[in-house]
């Protein structure tokens, strides 16, 4: 599985996206985004520009960190921290990751 490329999210994924908090970092730029989607909570660090080192970015998403936790049992379902730490636990998780990668930065930075 390759997560470092742009994918098209599955239809219907993201209908329940809730952003519960955004917080701009004082140093280093970027915005922490906390929310929930499809039975998962997530924390992500998104930027208005692409990473200087493409390997630090999840595909072409402007996301350098993304953590997903299944709400039902608190299991970590995915983690990207300037590289893949924990791959998507299922196709559903991959669809959520793809959805967030496709548009979270645009949503936050109104691009």
Secondary structure as GFF3:
##gff-version 3
##sequence-region A 1 111
A	DSSP	beta_strand	18	24	.	.	.	ID=ss1
A	DSSP	beta_strand	31	37	.	.	.	ID=ss2
A	DSSP	beta_strand	40	46	.	.	.	ID=ss3
A	DSSP	three_ten_helix	54	56	.	.	.	ID=ss4
A	DSSP	beta_strand	63	70	.	.	.	ID=ss5
A	DSSP	beta_strand	76	81	.	.	.	ID=ss6
A	DSSP	beta_strand	84	86	.	.	.	ID=ss7
A	DSSP	alpha_helix	91	109	.	.	.	ID=ss8
###
